[in-house]
Amino acid sequence: MSHPTPVGLIGFGYWGPNLARNFHAIPECDLAAICEANAHRLAKARALYRATRFYDNVEALLNSDIEAVAIATPARSHYPLARRALLANKHVFVEKPLAMSVAEAEELVELAEARGRVLMVGHVFEYNPAVRHIKTLLDKGVIGQPYYFYSTRVNLGRIQSDINALWSIAPHDISILIYLLGRMPVTVSARGARFLNGKVEDVVFLILTFPNGVLAHIHASWLDPSKVRRLTVVGSKKMIIYDDLAAEGKVKVYDKGVTRFTDPQYGEYQYRLHTGDIAIPKLPLLEPLRLETEDFIRAIQSGRAPLADGRNGLRVVRVLEAAQQSLEKEGALLSLGE
Ligand SMILES: NC(=O)c1ccc[n+]([C@@H]2O[C@H](COP(=O)([O-])OP(=O)(O)OC[C@H]3O[C@@H](n4cnc5c(N)ncnc54)[C@H](O)[C@@H]3O)[C@@H](O)[C@H]2O)c1
């Protein structure tokens, strides 16, 4: 086994502690340093990880002997921090979204490739056993032809003031859809509204079309009475509901469908409804974040690209940027290249 990879974490706010806990638990990884600008949060990190070094500025962290950084700071700082880290020859894991524009994301991907560094983005749902199971069902044709998807990711809280609900919440749903279908959407249209501070959309409704007429809808909001994390998949043979908050039975596969046939007596189309069993697959009890952080370390040590690599992050940013343009044009239907 190669030596444990020394990783430095930047940002120990709400999400950073989850990354720290996972990097710390991986035997092939050494959570060597934590960098946090806020003294109170840095003290919290210090109390938890005694063998780790601590910094209050990124320059000092990058000058230390870490090989990789994980960035868990607000979205607008992802690009400048990732760029600095790549220029310092570090492997980089960035929380989602990879960057705030296609130009920024492309630059990071090119920089990482030119320097032979791993660039990975925190599309954690691609590591979620439930999402992976749904992908195997789709790939095996179990649900038949996929017709449409809709995803609801809403809650009261985690209100952001520097980015809207599209950039904050929807990266997860976009990455899930691209992962499940293995394709980029071809069109995007988004509407949203700013209620709380007049600067950023608190709620966004996003419609994507994929090749073969597959339709998808994403509802993202931090201004909603209840917390919902739910994806519905409707196919020609079966339908799936994935409820991420369900204690058990997160994925339910409904043997339901509709067949159209011609009635020989009347010569007209008729519809036959089919309602069979509901299957609840047994899913492995694995923490998606653990699988994600392990993939980063494995990629560094093996030289094999991680699943959520920089190009994957770039694809999601392409959709986000087009959706943002549509949002600014009150839902204009915009095309995306394949
Ligand atoms: N994968 C997920 O499900 C998930 C969930 C929540 C947040 N996130 C992502 O995690 C990232 C952080 O979100 P959060 O909610 O933890 O934000 P946060 O504001 O709670 O924490 C960010 C922390 O970074 C620190 N920081 C900012 N700039 C810094 C710098 N230059 N040097 C050192 N420290 C710096 C801040 O002091 C703060 O403590 C975001 O990109 C967000 O999208 C991902």
The ligand as an SDF file (V2000), in Angstrom:
LIG
                    3D

 44 48  0  0  0  0  0  0  0  0999 V2000
  -22.8060   17.7970   -0.6840 N   0  0  0  0  0  0  0  0  0  0  0  0
  -23.7300   18.3460    0.0780 C   0  0  0  0  0  0  0  0  0  0  0  0
  -24.7770   17.7470    0.3180 O   0  0  0  0  0  0  0  0  0  0  0  0
  -23.5020   19.7020    0.6500 C   0  0  0  0  0  0  0  0  0  0  0  0
  -24.2910   20.1590    1.7130 C   0  0  0  0  0  0  0  0  0  0  0  0
  -24.0370   21.4250    2.2170 C   0  0  0  0  0  0  0  0  0  0  0  0
  -23.0390   22.2150    1.6850 C   0  0  0  0  0  0  0  0  0  0  0  0
  -22.3100   21.7370    0.6450 N   0  0  0  0  0  0  0  0  0  0  0  0
  -21.2680   22.5650    0.0250 C   0  0  0  0  0  0  0  0  0  0  0  0
  -20.2420   22.8100    0.9790 O   0  0  0  0  0  0  0  0  0  0  0  0
  -19.6940   24.1070    0.7790 C   0  0  0  0  0  0  0  0  0  0  0  0
  -19.6870   24.8600    2.0740 C   0  0  0  0  0  0  0  0  0  0  0  0
  -21.0150   25.0350    2.4890 O   0  0  0  0  0  0  0  0  0  0  0  0
  -21.3580   25.2910    4.0270 P   0  0  0  0  0  0  0  0  0  0  0  0
  -22.8380   25.2020    4.1190 O   0  0  0  0  0  0  0  0  0  0  0  0
  -20.5220   24.4340    4.8860 O   0  0  0  0  0  0  0  0  0  0  0  0
  -20.9050   26.8270    4.1910 O   0  0  0  0  0  0  0  0  0  0  0  0
  -20.5030   27.5490    5.5260 P   0  0  0  0  0  0  0  0  0  0  0  0
  -20.5830   28.9990    5.2390 O   0  0  0  0  0  0  0  0  0  0  0  0
  -21.2680   26.9760    6.6800 O   0  0  0  0  0  0  0  0  0  0  0  0
  -18.9810   27.1380    5.7550 O   0  0  0  0  0  0  0  0  0  0  0  0
  -17.9540   27.5990    4.9390 C   0  0  0  0  0  0  0  0  0  0  0  0
  -16.7220   27.7980    5.8350 C   0  0  0  0  0  0  0  0  0  0  0  0
  -15.6210   28.1320    5.0100 O   0  0  0  0  0  0  0  0  0  0  0  0
  -14.8380   29.1020    5.6960 C   0  0  0  0  0  0  0  0  0  0  0  0
  -14.0520   29.8090    4.6990 N   0  0  0  0  0  0  0  0  0  0  0  0
  -14.5020   30.5550    3.6580 C   0  0  0  0  0  0  0  0  0  0  0  0
  -13.4710   31.0170    2.9240 N   0  0  0  0  0  0  0  0  0  0  0  0
  -12.3530   30.5400    3.5130 C   0  0  0  0  0  0  0  0  0  0  0  0
  -10.9770   30.6730    3.2110 C   0  0  0  0  0  0  0  0  0  0  0  0
  -10.5580   31.3660    2.1400 N   0  0  0  0  0  0  0  0  0  0  0  0
  -10.0890   30.0800    4.0230 N   0  0  0  0  0  0  0  0  0  0  0  0
  -10.5000   29.3790    5.0910 C   0  0  0  0  0  0  0  0  0  0  0  0
  -11.7930   29.2230    5.4280 N   0  0  0  0  0  0  0  0  0  0  0  0
  -12.7020   29.7880    4.6350 C   0  0  0  0  0  0  0  0  0  0  0  0
  -15.8510   29.9540    6.4080 C   0  0  0  0  0  0  0  0  0  0  0  0
  -15.2720   30.6550    7.5000 O   0  0  0  0  0  0  0  0  0  0  0  0
  -16.8780   28.9260    6.8490 C   0  0  0  0  0  0  0  0  0  0  0  0
  -16.6270   28.4200    8.1410 O   0  0  0  0  0  0  0  0  0  0  0  0
  -20.5360   24.7640   -0.3150 C   0  0  0  0  0  0  0  0  0  0  0  0
  -19.8700   24.6400   -1.5190 O   0  0  0  0  0  0  0  0  0  0  0  0
  -21.7890   23.9290   -0.3780 C   0  0  0  0  0  0  0  0  0  0  0  0
  -22.3340   23.8630   -1.6880 O   0  0  0  0  0  0  0  0  0  0  0  0
  -22.5090   20.4960    0.1460 C   0  0  0  0  0  0  0  0  0  0  0  0
  1  2  1  0
  2  3  2  0
  2  4  1  0
  4  5  1  0
  4 44  2  0
  5  6  2  0
  6  7  1  0
  7  8  2  0
  8  9  1  0
  8 44  1  0
  9 10  1  0
  9 42  1  0
 10 11  1  0
 11 12  1  0
 11 40  1  0
 12 13  1  0
 13 14  1  0
 14 15  2  0
 14 16  1  0
 14 17  1  0
 17 18  1  0
 18 19  2  0
 18 20  1  0
 18 21  1  0
 21 22  1  0
 22 23  1  0
 23 24  1  0
 23 38  1  0
 24 25  1  0
 25 26  1  0
 25 36  1  0
 26 27  1  0
 26 35  1  0
 27 28  2  0
 28 29  1  0
 29 30  1  0
 29 35  2  0
 30 31  1  0
 30 32  2  0
 32 33  1  0
 33 34  2  0
 34 35  1  0
 36 37  1  0
 36 38  1  0
 38 39  1  0
 40 41  1  0
 40 42  1  0
 42 43  1  0
M  CHG  2   8   1  16  -1
M  END
$$$$
